[in-house]
């Protein structure tokens, strides 16, 4: 099963856990199965069209995904849902 790292702002949905193991071979299946275990993740991660919200990035095995929910996940993968960070000027 893949290890999903939970951002601190979403740990209230995972009973305080900072990571959980979840089955799934795509990010979409990971989110679906995560929702079954801990209700509320789907609405925090996906928009009303089923896409990753623009304020969230997903990284699988250290690489930020360009294809979102379609990204493949292996049983030993690490999945991170990262809140977007807006920067200022230098």
PDB file of N, CA, C and O in Angstrom:
ATOM      1  N   UNK A   1       0.830  -1.185   0.000  1.00  0.00           N
ATOM      2  CA  UNK A   1       0.000   0.000   0.000  1.00  0.00           C
ATOM      3  C   UNK A   1       0.874   1.248   0.000  1.00  0.00           C
ATOM      4  O   UNK A   1       1.961   1.263   0.577  1.00  0.00           O
ATOM      5  N   UNK A   2       0.384   2.286  -0.652  1.00  0.00           N
ATOM      6  CA  UNK A   2       1.106   3.556  -0.706  1.00  0.00           C
ATOM      7  C   UNK A   2       0.997   4.278   0.634  1.00  0.00           C
ATOM      8  O   UNK A   2       0.019   4.123   1.365  1.00  0.00           O
ATOM      9  N   UNK A   3       2.011   5.061   0.934  1.00  0.00           N
ATOM     10  CA  UNK A   3       1.989   5.905   2.126  1.00  0.00           C
ATOM     11  C   UNK A   3       1.579   7.304   1.698  1.00  0.00           C
ATOM     12  O   UNK A   3       2.212   7.913   0.836  1.00  0.00           O
ATOM     13  N   UNK A   4       0.511   7.805   2.310  1.00  0.00           N
ATOM     14  CA  UNK A   4       0.017   9.150   2.022  1.00  0.00           C
ATOM     15  C   UNK A   4       0.385  10.041   3.195  1.00  0.00           C
ATOM     16  O   UNK A   4       0.013   9.767   4.336  1.00  0.00           O
ATOM     17  N   UNK A   5       1.118  11.110   2.907  1.00  0.00           N
ATOM     18  CA  UNK A   5       1.509  12.072   3.932  1.00  0.00           C
ATOM     19  C   UNK A   5       0.439  13.154   3.999  1.00  0.00           C
ATOM     20  O   UNK A   5       0.086  13.756   2.986  1.00  0.00           O
ATOM     21  N   UNK A   6      -0.069  13.394   5.198  1.00  0.00           N
ATOM     22  CA  UNK A   6      -1.184  14.313   5.405  1.00  0.00           C
ATOM     23  C   UNK A   6      -0.641  15.678   5.837  1.00  0.00           C
ATOM     24  O   UNK A   6       0.077  15.769   6.833  1.00  0.00           O
ATOM     25  N   UNK A   7      -0.982  16.748   5.089  1.00  0.00           N
ATOM     26  CA  UNK A   7      -0.537  18.078   5.508  1.00  0.00           C
ATOM     27  C   UNK A   7      -1.142  18.452   6.861  1.00  0.00           C
ATOM     28  O   UNK A   7      -2.244  18.017   7.193  1.00  0.00           O
ATOM     29  N   UNK A   8      -0.431  19.244   7.627  1.00  0.00           N
ATOM     30  CA  UNK A   8      -0.895  19.593   8.975  1.00  0.00           C
ATOM     31  C   UNK A   8      -2.283  20.224   8.961  1.00  0.00           C
ATOM     32  O   UNK A   8      -3.058  20.014   9.893  1.00  0.00           O
ATOM     33  N   UNK A   9      -2.611  20.986   7.931  1.00  0.00           N
ATOM     34  CA  UNK A   9      -3.927  21.620   7.861  1.00  0.00           C
ATOM     35  C   UNK A   9      -5.059  20.630   7.610  1.00  0.00           C
ATOM     36  O   UNK A   9      -6.228  20.996   7.736  1.00  0.00           O
ATOM     37  N   UNK A  10      -4.742  19.387   7.258  1.00  0.00           N
ATOM     38  CA  UNK A  10      -5.768  18.370   7.011  1.00  0.00           C
ATOM     39  C   UNK A  10      -5.733  17.242   8.038  1.00  0.00           C
ATOM     40  O   UNK A  10      -6.524  16.303   7.951  1.00  0.00           O
ATOM     41  N   UNK A  11      -4.837  17.324   8.999  1.00  0.00           N
ATOM     42  CA  UNK A  11      -4.708  16.237   9.968  1.00  0.00           C
ATOM     43  C   UNK A  11      -5.924  16.100  10.873  1.00  0.00           C
ATOM     44  O   UNK A  11      -6.098  15.063  11.514  1.00  0.00           O
ATOM     45  N   UNK A  12      -6.771  17.127  10.940  1.00  0.00           N
ATOM     46  CA  UNK A  12      -8.023  16.981  11.682  1.00  0.00           C
ATOM     47  C   UNK A  12      -8.928  15.940  11.024  1.00  0.00           C
ATOM     48  O   UNK A  12      -9.780  15.358  11.695  1.00  0.00           O
ATOM     49  N   UNK A  13      -8.758  15.698   9.730  1.00  0.00           N
ATOM     50  CA  UNK A  13      -9.553  14.695   9.021  1.00  0.00           C
ATOM     51  C   UNK A  13      -9.023  13.281   9.237  1.00  0.00           C
ATOM     52  O   UNK A  13      -9.751  12.306   9.049  1.00  0.00           O
ATOM     53  N   UNK A  14      -7.763  13.171   9.628  1.00  0.00           N
ATOM     54  CA  UNK A  14      -7.125  11.859   9.797  1.00  0.00           C
ATOM     55  C   UNK A  14      -6.878  11.531  11.269  1.00  0.00           C
ATOM     56  O   UNK A  14      -5.989  10.750  11.606  1.00  0.00           O
ATOM     57  N   UNK A  15      -7.678  12.142  12.130  1.00  0.00           N
ATOM     58  CA  UNK A  15      -7.559  11.915  13.576  1.00  0.00           C
ATOM     59  C   UNK A  15      -6.148  12.237  14.072  1.00  0.00           C
ATOM     60  O   UNK A  15      -5.639  11.590  14.987  1.00  0.00           O
ATOM     61  N   UNK A  16      -5.530  13.237  13.460  1.00  0.00           N
ATOM     62  CA  UNK A  16      -4.210  13.683  13.882  1.00  0.00           C
ATOM     63  C   UNK A  16      -3.042  12.960  13.243  1.00  0.00           C
ATOM     64  O   UNK A  16      -1.891  13.338  13.463  1.00  0.00           O
ATOM     65  N   UNK A  17      -3.312  11.924  12.455  1.00  0.00           N
ATOM     66  CA  UNK A  17      -2.219  11.173  11.818  1.00  0.00           C
ATOM     67  C   UNK A  17      -1.541  12.029  10.754  1.00  0.00           C
ATOM     68  O   UNK A  17      -2.208  12.740  10.003  1.00  0.00           O
ATOM     69  N   UNK A  18      -0.213  11.956  10.694  1.00  0.00           N
ATOM     70  CA  UNK A  18       0.507  12.707   9.670  1.00  0.00           C
ATOM     71  C   UNK A  18       0.783  11.870   8.426  1.00  0.00           C
ATOM     72  O   UNK A  18       1.283  12.379   7.423  1.00  0.00           O
ATOM     73  N   UNK A  19       0.451  10.578   8.498  1.00  0.00           N
ATOM     74  CA  UNK A  19       0.556   9.695   7.334  1.00  0.00           C
ATOM     75  C   UNK A  19      -0.355   8.496   7.534  1.00  0.00           C
ATOM     76  O   UNK A  19      -0.601   8.065   8.661  1.00  0.00           O
ATOM     77  N   UNK A  20      -0.850   7.965   6.427  1.00  0.00           N
ATOM     78  CA  UNK A  20      -1.687   6.765   6.442  1.00  0.00           C
ATOM     79  C   UNK A  20      -1.286   5.904   5.249  1.00  0.00           C
ATOM     80  O   UNK A  20      -0.730   6.413   4.276  1.00  0.00           O
ATOM     81  N   UNK A  21      -1.562   4.618   5.319  1.00  0.00           N
ATOM     82  CA  UNK A  21      -1.324   3.743   4.172  1.00  0.00           C
ATOM     83  C   UNK A  21      -2.659   3.478   3.497  1.00  0.00           C
ATOM     84  O   UNK A  21      -3.669   3.213   4.148  1.00  0.00           O
ATOM     85  N   UNK A  22      -2.633   3.559   2.162  1.00  0.00           N
ATOM     86  CA  UNK A  22      -3.863   3.468   1.379  1.00  0.00           C
ATOM     87  C   UNK A  22      -3.578   2.666   0.114  1.00  0.00           C
ATOM     88  O   UNK A  22      -2.513   2.798  -0.489  1.00  0.00           O
ATOM     89  N   UNK A  23      -4.537   1.837  -0.281  1.00  0.00           N
ATOM     90  CA  UNK A  23      -4.424   1.100  -1.537  1.00  0.00           C
ATOM     91  C   UNK A  23      -4.868   1.981  -2.693  1.00  0.00           C
ATOM     92  O   UNK A  23      -5.688   2.882  -2.522  1.00  0.00           O
ATOM     93  N   UNK A  24      -4.319   1.713  -3.868  1.00  0.00           N
ATOM     94  CA  UNK A  24      -4.727   2.406  -5.077  1.00  0.00           C
ATOM     95  C   UNK A  24      -3.573   2.492  -6.051  1.00  0.00           C
ATOM     96  O   UNK A  24      -2.421   2.656  -5.651  1.00  0.00           O
ATOM     97  N   UNK A  25      -3.891   2.379  -7.354  1.00  0.00           N
ATOM     98  CA  UNK A  25      -2.833   2.427  -8.368  1.00  0.00           C
ATOM     99  C   UNK A  25      -2.795   3.752  -9.132  1.00  0.00           C
ATOM    100  O   UNK A  25      -1.969   3.933 -10.026  1.00  0.00           O
ATOM    101  N   UNK A  26      -3.695   4.679  -8.774  1.00  0.00           N
ATOM    102  CA  UNK A  26      -3.667   6.044  -9.304  1.00  0.00           C
ATOM    103  C   UNK A  26      -3.970   6.999  -8.152  1.00  0.00           C
ATOM    104  O   UNK A  26      -4.477   6.591  -7.107  1.00  0.00           O
ATOM    105  N   UNK A  27      -3.653   8.264  -8.359  1.00  0.00           N
ATOM    106  CA  UNK A  27      -3.979   9.256  -7.336  1.00  0.00           C
ATOM    107  C   UNK A  27      -5.487   9.269  -7.097  1.00  0.00           C
ATOM    108  O   UNK A  27      -5.929   9.424  -5.958  1.00  0.00           O
ATOM    109  N   UNK A  28      -6.276   9.111  -8.149  1.00  0.00           N
ATOM    110  CA  UNK A  28      -7.743   9.094  -8.000  1.00  0.00           C
ATOM    111  C   UNK A  28      -8.186   7.977  -7.053  1.00  0.00           C
ATOM    112  O   UNK A  28      -8.997   8.215  -6.158  1.00  0.00           O
ATOM    113  N   UNK A  29      -7.666   6.767  -7.241  1.00  0.00           N
ATOM    114  CA  UNK A  29      -8.035   5.643  -6.366  1.00  0.00           C
ATOM    115  C   UNK A  29      -7.544   5.885  -4.947  1.00  0.00           C
ATOM    116  O   UNK A  29      -8.227   5.534  -3.984  1.00  0.00           O
ATOM    117  N   UNK A  30      -6.367   6.481  -4.810  1.00  0.00           N
ATOM    118  CA  UNK A  30      -5.850   6.814  -3.478  1.00  0.00           C
ATOM    119  C   UNK A  30      -6.829   7.756  -2.777  1.00  0.00           C
ATOM    120  O   UNK A  30      -7.170   7.540  -1.614  1.00  0.00           O
ATOM    121  N   UNK A  31      -7.285   8.799  -3.478  1.00  0.00           N
ATOM    122  CA  UNK A  31      -8.228   9.749  -2.878  1.00  0.00           C
ATOM    123  C   UNK A  31      -9.542   9.063  -2.543  1.00  0.00           C
ATOM    124  O   UNK A  31     -10.092   9.283  -1.464  1.00  0.00           O
ATOM    125  N   UNK A  32     -10.060   8.230  -3.453  1.00  0.00           N
ATOM    126  CA  UNK A  32     -11.313   7.504  -3.186  1.00  0.00           C
ATOM    127  C   UNK A  32     -11.179   6.631  -1.939  1.00  0.00           C
ATOM    128  O   UNK A  32     -12.061   6.636  -1.080  1.00  0.00           O
ATOM    129  N   UNK A  33     -10.087   5.888  -1.838  1.00  0.00           N
ATOM    130  CA  UNK A  33      -9.891   4.996  -0.692  1.00  0.00           C
ATOM    131  C   UNK A  33      -9.591   5.774   0.585  1.00  0.00           C
ATOM    132  O   UNK A  33      -9.993   5.356   1.672  1.00  0.00           O
ATOM    133  N   UNK A  34      -8.898   6.889   0.468  1.00  0.00           N
ATOM    134  CA  UNK A  34      -8.651   7.754   1.617  1.00  0.00           C
ATOM    135  C   UNK A  34      -9.974   8.297   2.157  1.00  0.00           C
ATOM    136  O   UNK A  34     -10.165   8.389   3.370  1.00  0.00           O
ATOM    137  N   UNK A  35     -10.873   8.651   1.263  1.00  0.00           N
ATOM    138  CA  UNK A  35     -12.195   9.157   1.656  1.00  0.00           C
ATOM    139  C   UNK A  35     -12.993   8.096   2.412  1.00  0.00           C
ATOM    140  O   UNK A  35     -13.720   8.421   3.350  1.00  0.00           O
ATOM    141  N   UNK A  36     -12.864   6.833   2.011  1.00  0.00           N
ATOM    142  CA  UNK A  36     -13.560   5.750   2.717  1.00  0.00           C
ATOM    143  C   UNK A  36     -13.044   5.591   4.139  1.00  0.00           C
ATOM    144  O   UNK A  36     -13.807   5.266   5.048  1.00  0.00           O
ATOM    145  N   UNK A  37     -11.758   5.817   4.330  1.00  0.00           N
ATOM    146  CA  UNK A  37     -11.150   5.666   5.653  1.00  0.00           C
ATOM    147  C   UNK A  37     -11.387   6.904   6.513  1.00  0.00           C
ATOM    148  O   UNK A  37     -11.718   6.798   7.694  1.00  0.00           O
ATOM    149  N   UNK A  38     -11.216   8.075   5.911  1.00  0.00           N
ATOM    150  CA  UNK A  38     -11.312   9.353   6.630  1.00  0.00           C
ATOM    151  C   UNK A  38     -12.168  10.317   5.804  1.00  0.00           C
ATOM    152  O   UNK A  38     -11.670  10.951   4.873  1.00  0.00           O
ATOM    153  N   UNK A  39     -13.429  10.423   6.138  1.00  0.00           N
ATOM    154  CA  UNK A  39     -14.362  11.274   5.403  1.00  0.00           C
ATOM    155  C   UNK A  39     -13.916  12.734   5.424  1.00  0.00           C
ATOM    156  O   UNK A  39     -13.484  13.255   6.452  1.00  0.00           O
ATOM    157  N   UNK A  40     -14.032  13.377   4.271  1.00  0.00           N
ATOM    158  CA  UNK A  40     -13.740  14.797   4.159  1.00  0.00           C
ATOM    159  C   UNK A  40     -12.575  15.129   3.251  1.00  0.00           C
ATOM    160  O   UNK A  40     -12.435  16.268   2.804  1.00  0.00           O
ATOM    161  N   UNK A  41     -11.732  14.137   2.974  1.00  0.00           N
ATOM    162  CA  UNK A  41     -10.564  14.410   2.137  1.00  0.00           C
ATOM    163  C   UNK A  41     -10.948  14.761   0.703  1.00  0.00           C
ATOM    164  O   UNK A  41     -10.366  15.666   0.106  1.00  0.00           O
ATOM    165  N   UNK A  42     -11.917  14.053   0.158  1.00  0.00           N
ATOM    166  CA  UNK A  42     -12.271  14.277  -1.241  1.00  0.00           C
ATOM    167  C   UNK A  42     -12.682  15.731  -1.476  1.00  0.00           C
ATOM    168  O   UNK A  42     -12.249  16.349  -2.449  1.00  0.00           O
ATOM    169  N   UNK A  43     -13.507  16.273  -0.598  1.00  0.00           N
ATOM    170  CA  UNK A  43     -13.958  17.658  -0.790  1.00  0.00           C
ATOM    171  C   UNK A  43     -12.830  18.665  -0.568  1.00  0.00           C
ATOM    172  O   UNK A  43     -12.883  19.770  -1.107  1.00  0.00           O
ATOM    173  N   UNK A  44     -11.830  18.311   0.201  1.00  0.00           N
ATOM    174  CA  UNK A  44     -10.686  19.213   0.429  1.00  0.00           C
ATOM    175  C   UNK A  44      -9.682  19.153  -0.724  1.00  0.00           C
ATOM    176  O   UNK A  44      -8.951  20.115  -0.963  1.00  0.00           O
ATOM    177  N   UNK A  45      -9.645  18.022  -1.440  1.00  0.00           N
ATOM    178  CA  UNK A  45      -8.635  17.831  -2.484  1.00  0.00           C
ATOM    179  C   UNK A  45      -9.148  18.028  -3.904  1.00  0.00           C
ATOM    180  O   UNK A  45      -8.396  18.450  -4.783  1.00  0.00           O
ATOM    181  N   UNK A  46     -10.440  17.722  -4.139  1.00  0.00           N
ATOM    182  CA  UNK A  46     -10.974  17.751  -5.502  1.00  0.00           C
ATOM    183  C   UNK A  46     -12.013  18.853  -5.677  1.00  0.00           C
ATOM    184  O   UNK A  46     -12.763  19.172  -4.755  1.00  0.00           O
ATOM    185  N   UNK A  47     -12.042  19.431  -6.885  1.00  0.00           N
ATOM    186  CA  UNK A  47     -13.076  20.419  -7.189  1.00  0.00           C
ATOM    187  C   UNK A  47     -14.353  19.697  -7.609  1.00  0.00           C
ATOM    188  O   UNK A  47     -14.406  18.468  -7.590  1.00  0.00           O
ATOM    189  N   UNK A  48     -15.386  20.458  -7.990  1.00  0.00           N
ATOM    190  CA  UNK A  48     -16.674  19.844  -8.333  1.00  0.00           C
ATOM    191  C   UNK A  48     -16.637  19.080  -9.651  1.00  0.00           C
ATOM    192  O   UNK A  48     -17.611  18.410  -9.995  1.00  0.00           O
ATOM    193  N   UNK A  49     -15.544  19.163 -10.393  1.00  0.00           N
ATOM    194  CA  UNK A  49     -15.388  18.375 -11.621  1.00  0.00           C
ATOM    195  C   UNK A  49     -14.488  17.168 -11.414  1.00  0.00           C
ATOM    196  O   UNK A  49     -14.177  16.451 -12.366  1.00  0.00           O
ATOM    197  N   UNK A  50     -14.066  16.938 -10.169  1.00  0.00           N
ATOM    198  CA  UNK A  50     -13.251  15.772  -9.866  1.00  0.00           C
ATOM    199  C   UNK A  50     -11.772  15.946 -10.138  1.00  0.00           C
ATOM    200  O   UNK A  50     -11.038  14.960 -10.207  1.00  0.00           O
ATOM    201  N   UNK A  51     -11.320  17.177 -10.294  1.00  0.00           N
ATOM    202  CA  UNK A  51      -9.906  17.459 -10.533  1.00  0.00           C
ATOM    203  C   UNK A  51      -9.263  17.964  -9.245  1.00  0.00           C
ATOM    204  O   UNK A  51      -9.944  18.488  -8.363  1.00  0.00           O
ATOM    205  N   UNK A  52      -7.951  17.801  -9.148  1.00  0.00           N
ATOM    206  CA  UNK A  52      -7.225  18.348  -8.003  1.00  0.00           C
ATOM    207  C   UNK A  52      -7.463  19.860  -7.974  1.00  0.00           C
ATOM    208  O   UNK A  52      -7.315  20.539  -8.990  1.00  0.00           O
ATOM    209  N   UNK A  53      -7.831  20.375  -6.804  1.00  0.00           N
ATOM    210  CA  UNK A  53      -8.082  21.809  -6.672  1.00  0.00           C
ATOM    211  C   UNK A  53      -6.820  22.599  -7.019  1.00  0.00           C
ATOM    212  O   UNK A  53      -5.707  22.118  -6.805  1.00  0.00           O
ATOM    213  N   UNK A  54      -6.991  23.815  -7.555  1.00  0.00           N
ATOM    214  CA  UNK A  54      -5.825  24.603  -7.952  1.00  0.00           C
ATOM    215  C   UNK A  54      -4.917  25.009  -6.791  1.00  0.00           C
ATOM    216  O   UNK A  54      -3.755  25.351  -7.007  1.00  0.00           O
ATOM    217  N   UNK A  55      -5.433  24.975  -5.574  1.00  0.00           N
ATOM    218  CA  UNK A  55      -4.602  25.348  -4.421  1.00  0.00           C
ATOM    219  C   UNK A  55      -3.890  24.147  -3.802  1.00  0.00           C
ATOM    220  O   UNK A  55      -3.304  24.257  -2.725  1.00  0.00           O
ATOM    221  N   UNK A  56      -3.940  23.001  -4.483  1.00  0.00           N
ATOM    222  CA  UNK A  56      -3.302  21.765  -4.011  1.00  0.00           C
ATOM    223  C   UNK A  56      -2.395  21.222  -5.120  1.00  0.00           C
ATOM    224  O   UNK A  56      -2.773  21.203  -6.292  1.00  0.00           O
ATOM    225  N   UNK A  57      -1.215  20.790  -4.738  1.00  0.00           N
ATOM    226  CA  UNK A  57      -0.343  20.045  -5.657  1.00  0.00           C
ATOM    227  C   UNK A  57      -0.208  18.634  -5.110  1.00  0.00           C
ATOM    228  O   UNK A  57      -0.273  18.418  -3.900  1.00  0.00           O
ATOM    229  N   UNK A  58      -0.020  17.678  -6.006  1.00  0.00           N
ATOM    230  CA  UNK A  58       0.204  16.300  -5.578  1.00  0.00           C
ATOM    231  C   UNK A  58       1.577  15.866  -6.074  1.00  0.00           C
ATOM    232  O   UNK A  58       1.939  16.091  -7.229  1.00  0.00           O
ATOM    233  N   UNK A  59       2.330  15.241  -5.179  1.00  0.00           N
ATOM    234  CA  UNK A  59       3.644  14.707  -5.535  1.00  0.00           C
ATOM    235  C   UNK A  59       3.647  13.211  -5.255  1.00  0.00           C
ATOM    236  O   UNK A  59       3.222  12.767  -4.189  1.00  0.00           O
ATOM    237  N   UNK A  60       4.129  12.445  -6.219  1.00  0.00           N
ATOM    238  CA  UNK A  60       4.255  10.997  -6.071  1.00  0.00           C
ATOM    239  C   UNK A  60       5.737  10.665  -6.179  1.00  0.00           C
ATOM    240  O   UNK A  60       6.389  10.975  -7.176  1.00  0.00           O
ATOM    241  N   UNK A  61       6.245  10.036  -5.147  1.00  0.00           N
ATOM    242  CA  UNK A  61       7.659   9.651  -5.095  1.00  0.00           C
ATOM    243  C   UNK A  61       8.593  10.833  -5.366  1.00  0.00           C
ATOM    244  O   UNK A  61       9.585  10.707  -6.085  1.00  0.00           O
ATOM    245  N   UNK A  62       8.258  11.973  -4.781  1.00  0.00           N
ATOM    246  CA  UNK A  62       9.118  13.143  -4.858  1.00  0.00           C
ATOM    247  C   UNK A  62       8.978  13.993  -6.100  1.00  0.00           C
ATOM    248  O   UNK A  62       9.669  15.002  -6.238  1.00  0.00           O
ATOM    249  N   UNK A  63       8.092  13.605  -7.010  1.00  0.00           N
ATOM    250  CA  UNK A  63       7.899  14.356  -8.252  1.00  0.00           C
ATOM    251  C   UNK A  63       6.502  14.960  -8.267  1.00  0.00           C
ATOM    252  O   UNK A  63       5.512  14.245  -8.113  1.00  0.00           O
ATOM    253  N   UNK A  64       6.422  16.278  -8.454  1.00  0.00           N
ATOM    254  CA  UNK A  64       5.118  16.932  -8.550  1.00  0.00           C
ATOM    255  C   UNK A  64       4.450  16.473  -9.836  1.00  0.00           C
ATOM    256  O   UNK A  64       5.044  16.523 -10.913  1.00  0.00           O
ATOM    257  N   UNK A  65       3.210  16.027  -9.707  1.00  0.00           N
ATOM    258  CA  UNK A  65       2.480  15.477 -10.843  1.00  0.00           C
ATOM    259  C   UNK A  65       1.927  16.575 -11.737  1.00  0.00           C
ATOM    260  O   UNK A  65       1.384  17.571 -11.260  1.00  0.00           O
ATOM    261  N   UNK A  66       2.072  16.377 -13.029  1.00  0.00           N
ATOM    262  CA  UNK A  66       1.472  17.278 -14.012  1.00  0.00           C
ATOM    263  C   UNK A  66       0.110  16.759 -14.467  1.00  0.00           C
ATOM    264  O   UNK A  66      -0.655  17.493 -15.093  1.00  0.00           O
ATOM    265  N   UNK A  67      -0.201  15.487 -14.154  1.00  0.00           N
ATOM    266  CA  UNK A  67      -1.456  14.901 -14.639  1.00  0.00           C
ATOM    267  C   UNK A  67      -2.444  14.613 -13.511  1.00  0.00           C
ATOM    268  O   UNK A  67      -3.471  13.973 -13.738  1.00  0.00           O
ATOM    269  N   UNK A  68      -2.150  15.073 -12.318  1.00  0.00           N
ATOM    270  CA  UNK A  68      -3.097  15.028 -11.204  1.00  0.00           C
ATOM    271  C   UNK A  68      -3.619  13.652 -10.865  1.00  0.00           C
ATOM    272  O   UNK A  68      -2.845  12.748 -10.548  1.00  0.00           O
ATOM    273  N   UNK A  69      -4.942  13.485 -10.932  1.00  0.00           N
ATOM    274  CA  UNK A  69      -5.584  12.251 -10.478  1.00  0.00           C
ATOM    275  C   UNK A  69      -5.232  11.041 -11.332  1.00  0.00           C
ATOM    276  O   UNK A  69      -5.445   9.904 -10.910  1.00  0.00           O
ATOM    277  N   UNK A  70      -4.700  11.267 -12.514  1.00  0.00           N
ATOM    278  CA  UNK A  70      -4.340  10.151 -13.398  1.00  0.00           C
ATOM    279  C   UNK A  70      -2.957   9.582 -13.108  1.00  0.00           C
ATOM    280  O   UNK A  70      -2.586   8.537 -13.641  1.00  0.00           O
ATOM    281  N   UNK A  71      -2.203  10.264 -12.270  1.00  0.00           N
ATOM    282  CA  UNK A  71      -0.834   9.825 -11.961  1.00  0.00           C
ATOM    283  C   UNK A  71      -0.833   8.415 -11.384  1.00  0.00           C
ATOM    284  O   UNK A  71      -1.620   8.102 -10.490  1.00  0.00           O
ATOM    285  N   UNK A  72       0.044   7.576 -11.893  1.00  0.00           N
ATOM    286  CA  UNK A  72       0.168   6.197 -11.416  1.00  0.00           C
ATOM    287  C   UNK A  72       0.849   6.173 -10.057  1.00  0.00           C
ATOM    288  O   UNK A  72       1.729   6.983  -9.765  1.00  0.00           O
ATOM    289  N   UNK A  73       0.419   5.225  -9.234  1.00  0.00           N
ATOM    290  CA  UNK A  73       0.961   5.045  -7.887  1.00  0.00           C
ATOM    291  C   UNK A  73       1.294   3.568  -7.719  1.00  0.00           C
ATOM    292  O   UNK A  73       0.468   2.707  -8.022  1.00  0.00           O
ATOM    293  N   UNK A  74       2.489   3.274  -7.243  1.00  0.00           N
ATOM    294  CA  UNK A  74       2.872   1.883  -6.993  1.00  0.00           C
ATOM    295  C   UNK A  74       2.629   1.553  -5.520  1.00  0.00           C
ATOM    296  O   UNK A  74       2.433   2.456  -4.707  1.00  0.00           O
ATOM    297  N   UNK A  75       2.641   0.269  -5.175  1.00  0.00           N
ATOM    298  CA  UNK A  75       2.390  -0.118  -3.777  1.00  0.00           C
ATOM    299  C   UNK A  75       3.380   0.484  -2.782  1.00  0.00           C
ATOM    300  O   UNK A  75       3.045   0.648  -1.609  1.00  0.00           O
ATOM    301  N   UNK A  76       4.585   0.812  -3.227  1.00  0.00           N
ATOM    302  CA  UNK A  76       5.591   1.383  -2.323  1.00  0.00           C
ATOM    303  C   UNK A  76       5.731   2.897  -2.456  1.00  0.00           C
ATOM    304  O   UNK A  76       6.666   3.486  -1.914  1.00  0.00           O
ATOM    305  N   UNK A  77       4.808   3.523  -3.171  1.00  0.00           N
ATOM    306  CA  UNK A  77       4.905   4.964  -3.411  1.00  0.00           C
ATOM    307  C   UNK A  77       4.646   5.779  -2.157  1.00  0.00           C
ATOM    308  O   UNK A  77       3.990   5.335  -1.215  1.00  0.00           O
ATOM    309  N   UNK A  78       5.190   6.994  -2.183  1.00  0.00           N
ATOM    310  CA  UNK A  78       4.880   8.011  -1.187  1.00  0.00           C
ATOM    311  C   UNK A  78       4.117   9.117  -1.912  1.00  0.00           C
ATOM    312  O   UNK A  78       4.577   9.643  -2.925  1.00  0.00           O
ATOM    313  N   UNK A  79       2.951   9.460  -1.382  1.00  0.00           N
ATOM    314  CA  UNK A  79       2.085  10.468  -1.992  1.00  0.00           C
ATOM    315  C   UNK A  79       1.951  11.637  -1.022  1.00  0.00           C
ATOM    316  O   UNK A  79       1.643  11.454   0.155  1.00  0.00           O
ATOM    317  N   UNK A  80       2.189  12.840  -1.539  1.00  0.00           N
ATOM    318  CA  UNK A  80       2.070  14.055  -0.728  1.00  0.00           C
ATOM    319  C   UNK A  80       1.040  14.973  -1.378  1.00  0.00           C
ATOM    320  O   UNK A  80       1.095  15.218  -2.583  1.00  0.00           O
ATOM    321  N   UNK A  81       0.105  15.478  -0.585  1.00  0.00           N
ATOM    322  CA  UNK A  81      -0.813  16.518  -1.029  1.00  0.00           C
ATOM    323  C   UNK A  81      -0.310  17.812  -0.407  1.00  0.00           C
ATOM    324  O   UNK A  81      -0.303  17.969   0.814  1.00  0.00           O
ATOM    325  N   UNK A  82       0.109  18.730  -1.258  1.00  0.00           N
ATOM    326  CA  UNK A  82       0.793  19.934  -0.803  1.00  0.00           C
ATOM    327  C   UNK A  82      -0.070  21.167  -1.043  1.00  0.00           C
ATOM    328  O   UNK A  82      -0.483  21.423  -2.174  1.00  0.00           O
ATOM    329  N   UNK A  83      -0.344  21.931   0.010  1.00  0.00           N
ATOM    330  CA  UNK A  83      -1.048  23.195  -0.205  1.00  0.00           C
ATOM    331  C   UNK A  83      -0.161  24.116  -1.041  1.00  0.00           C
ATOM    332  O   UNK A  83       1.044  24.214  -0.811  1.00  0.00           O
ATOM    333  N   UNK A  84      -0.776  24.787  -2.009  1.00  0.00           N
ATOM    334  CA  UNK A  84      -0.017  25.707  -2.857  1.00  0.00           C
ATOM    335  C   UNK A  84       0.526  26.851  -2.014  1.00  0.00           C
ATOM    336  O   UNK A  84      -0.110  27.303  -1.063  1.00  0.00           O
ATOM    337  N   UNK A  85       1.698  27.299  -2.379  1.00  0.00           N
ATOM    338  CA  UNK A  85       2.340  28.402  -1.673  1.00  0.00           C
ATOM    339  C   UNK A  85       2.466  29.568  -2.649  1.00  0.00           C
ATOM    340  O   UNK A  85       3.084  29.449  -3.707  1.00  0.00           O
ATOM    341  N   UNK A  86       1.876  30.680  -2.276  1.00  0.00           N
ATOM    342  CA  UNK A  86       1.976  31.877  -3.108  1.00  0.00           C
ATOM    343  C   UNK A  86       3.125  32.722  -2.595  1.00  0.00           C
ATOM    344  O   UNK A  86       3.295  32.906  -1.389  1.00  0.00           O
ATOM    345  N   UNK A  87       3.889  33.220  -3.507  1.00  0.00           N
ATOM    346  CA  UNK A  87       5.045  34.007  -3.102  1.00  0.00           C
ATOM    347  C   UNK A  87       4.848  35.485  -3.356  1.00  0.00           C
ATOM    348  O   UNK A  87       3.926  35.902  -4.056  1.00  0.00           O
ATOM    349  N   UNK A  88       5.711  36.242  -2.787  1.00  0.00           N
ATOM    350  CA  UNK A  88       5.717  37.680  -2.999  1.00  0.00           C
ATOM    351  C   UNK A  88       6.830  38.043  -3.959  1.00  0.00           C
ATOM    352  O   UNK A  88       7.299  37.214  -4.738  1.00  0.00           O
ATOM    353  N   UNK A  89       7.231  39.259  -3.892  1.00  0.00           N
ATOM    354  CA  UNK A  89       8.302  39.728  -4.759  1.00  0.00           C
ATOM    355  C   UNK A  89       9.615  39.747  -4.002  1.00  0.00           C
ATOM    356  O   UNK A  89       9.639  39.934  -2.785  1.00  0.00           O
ATOM    357  N   UNK A  90      10.693  39.553  -4.719  1.00  0.00           N
ATOM    358  CA  UNK A  90      12.029  39.638  -4.126  1.00  0.00           C
ATOM    359  C   UNK A  90      12.617  41.004  -4.333  1.00  0.00           C
ATOM    360  O   UNK A  90      13.740  41.265  -3.902  1.00  0.00           O
TER     361      UNK A  90
END
